[in-house]
Amino acid sequence: MKRFMVVIGLVLVSGFVLVGCPSNDNEQTYTVTVGSLKNGSITANPTSGVEGTEITLTVNPNDLYRLKAGTLKYGSTVIDETLKFNLPADNVTITGEFESLFIGAWNRQYAEAVLTFFENGTWTGHNLSDGKFRSKGTWITETPNNFSLTITHVSNPEVEAVEDLSEVESYIEDYTVIELTNSILRLEMNNYIHVYTKIDE
């Protein structure tokens, strides 16, 4: 009789354990996808998981591009500089925007002049000595081998600089790119070499 009672007790305890600790096999799995991007790519690891799974992103800008600050998101949630986030209870799509490294100011080495590149694909050139404008134009850059500047100079070649851009409206010339890196822009026009270095932001 004692043996019989012991066996029954073990069965009851085992049954309690099975009922009290349900399996995690039925937890909902969510996916991580990356939206359409230009000038770079983003990968996620892992690409799926249950709620709370840590997702790590790898950001790969094209040459001469960088991830624009504050644009790496899933939904409306901004992903911080660690490039990691915990998966919510939903499928997510990663979005981001890459911007040209040339946005910002570049200082000409042999003269007091600066080119400033803007996000809308335009740039201006002005003299550091008086802050007046010397030239303006448009720019296109995809890779180091595909970069062009369209230059519009001041109307009167005898004028060193003008007060505002409305006076910069004379003739247009194209520079030939000799060297292009993240920190050096070397151009040639009319047998003159123009060298610019990126000004720290």
ABEGO torsion letter per residue (X at the ends): XAAAAAAAAAAAAAAAAAAABBBAAABBBBBBBBBBBBGEBBBBOBABEBBGBBBBBBBBBBBGBBBBBGABBBEABBBBAAGBBBBBBBBBBBBBBBBBAABEBBBBAABBBBBBBBAAGBBBBBBAAAGBBABBEBBBBABAABBBBBBBBBABAABABBABAAABABBBBBBBBABBBAABBBBBBGGBBBBBBBBBX
